[in-house]
Amino acid sequence: MVAVPSPNSKHSLLAGQARALFTERAVRILPGLAKTIGDTLAELAARPGNAREMQDMRDALLAYQKSSSVWVQGTLKAWTRAAPPPAASAASALSELGKMELVGNEAVENRILASRLALRLLDFASWELNDLRLRIQSLEGLSELSRQDIFRPEVLAQGLIEQWTLAPLPQSVWLLVQDVVQKSMAVQMLEIYHATNEFLIRRGVMAEIDLRPLVRRTPSAVTGNGPSSLNGAAEEPAPKTSADSGMAGGPDSLRRNLQTAEGGAAINLPSAAEPGAGPQQARAWWSGNAVPDETRVPAATTPLERVRMRAQGVMGRLKQLLTSRVEGFDAARVQQASPQLEQALNRLQQRTQETSSDPSVPAGEFDLAHAQTQVDQALQGLRQRTSALKQAASTSTEKATIEIVALMFQSILAEDRIPPQIRVWFARLQMPVLRVAIAEPEFFGSQQHPARQLIDRMGSCALGFDVTVAGNVLESEIRRVVQVIEQYPETGRRVFQLVYEEFDKFLSRFFAEQGSVARAVSLAQQLEQKETMIVQYTIEMRTMLNDMPVRDEIRGFLFRIWAEVLALAAMKNGPQHAQTLLLKQAAADLVWAASAKPNRSDRTRVIAALPRQLQLLRQGMTLLGLDLPAQDVQLKIISDTLVDAFMSKTDVIPLEKIEAMARRLTNLEDYLSEQDVGDFPLDADSLVTMIGIDAANIEVIGDGGSQPTEAMRAWARELQPGSWFNLDHNGKVSHVQFAWCSERKQLHLFAAADGRSFLIQMRRLAAYLQAGLLVPTEAETLTVRATRDALAKIDANPERLLS
């Protein structure tokens, strides 16, 4: 057991000063953050759009201007009050447990919003946070920070969101600005964590941090031949945490596992990441059953969070290696390449572009043998450039950066699941990426760095890429991206961010336009449009009939059948087409005909119009695909209702209300709400009925199954087109690529190589992810795997880092 030093008054005072400094600097960012939010809302309010959207944006801006100062002051007080007691005892934890109570929906949603913000802060500042946590623990003699400690990102985020609600400000406004808040706050909090660590280092608190005594090794890691088993500290057990005793994992246990992953122990690759791994192996890993001790994450976290934490652990280990072995390395400071290295970079960049494949040769025209020869040449050129650059480097930091980037690209070039003609273009990114890595050491630590995101995005699409199936369109786009980056070497991360966004837009079109997938996408778009309009039309008709004495039989017919008829007619013919307008008028006429008729002239009018009315109703139901017996049943119910209305003594619906309803129905689309309509049913019959074609090549995975958690729904919303998965549907496993997502993210299309497409509704997709029936082929991204390979080589040969 690692001994924890007992606190004394001097140490406690120093920890208190660090906490006060951290809080003081954190509250300073609030006014600037508030201004950024106000500017963003003002920009949104100034954008052109339809009347409803513009009014909503103006309302959001006015609400924020009215309550922003209250939010800022409330957050300031909440953060100031967050200073924890000197120790968090087991008794206090038990007392909290005894206060358990039901939580409202708004509180749950607030926690979800806060957790998203906290994860973004953690992604940017995890290195500095872990160092600060260990320093504070050593001063206060605690095994873990208090759950309410202001140092924790989740405490900062929770205070921010709670005060937003109390201001009061609506959650809908927060959703408009949360991306801006996350980006702005993450950058500033990284600087604050760094400054607090510097404050403690200047006072002699753990200038060098050695995590090896805290690492838990698996038995294989202790007895293995890898470098991590040679340091003699493997037998030192780690302090027992709540994760060890089986308690449900929250943010605390996530960070404990991040700490152990950063400690330098070898992390066993999940079988899903290995070439040729089967779907059963992948599912076993993805469900968390095959996770080694040093990267174990509590089962309460989602697979996506586990992947992110493991990736952060790999990058944390790299940062620990650089800070311990490279003199002067500072991951938080922007740097410039030395003049000698800058000259060498410019010279070698120009030579690379001149000696690489001829840009005039169209993509896809090299045969496989020639492309493989080019990969070999690119690998040889990479080694030569690395040697030349290290000779020109002036500092240890530059040499280490050059070596690590070179090792990462060696790993990418060795990835034989990426076609060689595409790997050649990846190789040309070495020099631009090296420039960014030297100037921004954040590249080694943040998964959100645009250079990493671009390489990972291109890699996930290129893995399993088949030129014979998809042609050379993807290859041409990757080629264009690389050439754009090469043209603007001085712009750094900005050019990576720009082409990443362009590549993302390209992918949203590319996969949806490929052969049979394009046809399936067209059908899915029409299906979502129809189902959305059905829900919207039903809501509007409920609103119109809310204060009218309409019989239940007529209400049921209008809501269950006629709303779908109107939606299908509007989609096929247009909302203002003559046939659509007739069907809309039929709804108003039916409501009037089925109301009480004490007046003889009204009864005569209904009888005269009845044949035409019934004919229109039958036409609508035919458009919907109802067979004649089903139509007869509905018309019989309507006829009986009309007969009963003749003898009814109930209130008469004024003609003015019927006319107002008819006018509203005529322009119904102007009243439709753009809010989320939620889940809607999905089945193959819907495609056949609506489009009138055989959907044999489209496998519809409709509604039903288990209820997924909100975390799984969030994961489903984050899936990116181009990613590969193993789909286990009805006992048959297919290797599929995520090809398309509808505008409202209700429908998702996955394409298999044999031409089949799988159309999955959002809730069912989340349920498949939750059950392990849809498993990502890659357990980690291309750059994380390349970083892991680079670390393995450096562990085996440490001298190469600075040689």
SULUR-V525395 format. One record per pair of residues at least 6 apart in sequence whose C-alpha atoms are under 6 Angstrom apart, sorted by the first residue. I is the first residue (numbers start at 1). J is the second residue. D is the distance in whole Angstrom. If there is no record, write none. Layout:
((I/J/D) (I/J/D))
This chain:
((1/237/6) (4/141/6) (5/141/5) (6/141/5) (7/139/6) (7/140/5) (7/141/5) (11/139/5) (12/140/6) (27/76/6) (41/61/6) (45/57/5) (45/58/5) (60/173/6) (67/167/6) (70/167/6) (71/163/6) (71/164/6) (71/167/5) (74/163/6) (75/159/6) (75/160/6) (75/163/6) (78/159/6) (82/150/5) (83/149/6) (84/149/5) (88/146/6) (114/157/5) (114/158/5) (117/182/6) (118/153/5) (118/154/5) (118/157/6) (121/186/5) (124/446/6) (125/190/5) (128/193/6) (128/194/6) (132/197/6) (201/207/5) (211/263/5) (212/263/6) (213/233/6) (213/236/6) (214/238/5) (215/260/5) (215/263/6) (216/238/6) (216/294/5) (217/294/6) (218/293/6) (222/229/5) (222/234/6) (227/795/6) (228/265/6) (249/298/5) (249/300/5) (258/313/6) (260/294/6) (261/294/6) (261/295/5) (261/313/5) (262/313/5) (262/316/5) (262/317/4) (264/317/6) (270/285/6) (271/277/6) (271/281/6) (271/282/6) (272/282/4) (272/779/6) (273/778/5) (273/779/5) (283/772/6) (315/445/5) (323/329/6) (326/396/6) (329/397/6) (331/441/5) (331/442/6) (334/439/6) (334/440/5) (335/439/5) (336/439/5) (340/392/6) (341/392/5) (341/393/5) (363/476/6) (364/472/5) (371/420/5) (371/421/5) (372/420/5) (375/424/6) (390/399/5) (393/399/6) (399/802/6) (400/801/5) (400/802/6) (403/801/6) (407/790/5) (408/786/5) (408/787/6) (408/790/6) (411/786/5) (413/423/6) (417/463/5) (417/464/6) (418/462/6) (418/463/5) (436/492/6) (437/443/6) (443/449/6) (450/496/6) (450/497/5) (451/496/5) (454/500/5) (456/781/6) (456/782/5) (460/723/6) (461/722/5) (461/723/6) (511/739/5) (512/518/5) (512/739/6) (512/740/6) (530/567/6) (533/567/5) (534/563/6) (534/564/5) (534/567/6) (537/563/6) (538/559/6) (538/563/6) (565/620/6) (565/624/6) (569/580/6) (584/665/6) (585/662/6) (588/662/5) (594/642/5) (594/645/6) (595/645/6) (596/645/5) (596/648/5) (596/650/6) (596/652/5) (597/603/6) (597/646/5) (625/689/6) (681/703/6) (682/702/5) (682/703/6) (683/702/5) (684/700/6) (688/694/6) (697/756/5) (698/757/5) (698/758/6) (699/758/5) (700/758/6) (700/759/5) (701/759/6) (701/760/5) (708/766/6) (708/767/5) (712/766/5) (713/766/5) (716/766/6) (721/738/5) (721/739/5) (722/737/6) (722/738/5) (722/739/6) (723/737/6) (723/738/6) (724/736/6) (724/737/4) (724/777/6) (725/735/6) (725/736/5) (725/775/5) (725/776/4) (725/777/5) (726/734/6) (726/735/5) (726/774/6) (726/775/5) (727/733/5) (727/734/5) (727/773/6) (727/774/5) (728/773/5) (736/750/6) (736/751/5) (736/752/5) (737/750/5) (737/751/5) (738/750/4) (739/749/6) (739/750/5) (740/748/6) (740/749/5) (741/747/6) (741/748/5) (746/761/6) (746/762/5) (747/760/6) (747/761/5) (747/762/6) (748/759/6) (748/760/5) (749/758/6) (749/759/5) (750/757/6) (750/758/5) (751/757/5) (768/774/5))
